Amino acid sequence: MHSGSMDRIGSSFVIASLAACALGAALSLSGCSAPRTWPSVTGEQGISADAPPLPQVVVDALKHAHKEIAQGAPLVYNLPQEINVAAFATYERGLAPGKPMCPGDRDVWTVRQARIDGSKAQVDIEYPTPEGIYQTVTVHLAGATAGIGYKPDYLQFWKVPVKAPTCQTPVAVVERACGEAAATKLRAEREAAGAAVGAGASTGASAGAAAPAPPKAAAGADEPGK
């Protein structure tokens, strides 16, 4: 499932939650709001990586999915790139003895998105299958009171292959967990990727500015297709 498919999963969750809020309003209930997401989705209220209850939700969801699908196998996890080193440490403690992804690691569990909506939450995780491909599972959590005590409820599998993970671990964490050589290589790859994106944007802007305006049709000339 590619990013577009994951956006549709998140959008469906938002629509369903807003529909539930509308029903609650009709019953004179209060407290409904759109789900908060991490990483944030354009137009939606996001969550800071270290803001409770997000770490507990993500850690419990990831550990539960790994236990249910691959119990006994080592847990190698890949968190969203929008996370700073200080926040990463919180997840690292919660996910021990699992280890953060190093460049080149295989059989990696990637947290793609988390959504929190009142007493319920969902976490989308891309995981390795025995067939050697990656697929997505959504961990549904429920039962929280005042934002505390989310517990895994059930797993929802999406039987669509997704791309193998790219290491999103902060470089400082890679240096500590994987070695200086791995960190140096990862830093160079990210700098090169950033430069390529910048060059592409610059080239596109230059081409647009240099493109001549189309000639005006002479008076009485036929329009194309006539």
Order of alpha helices (4+ residues) and beta strands (2+ residues): alpha-beta-alpha-beta-alpha-beta-beta-beta-beta-beta-alpha-alpha
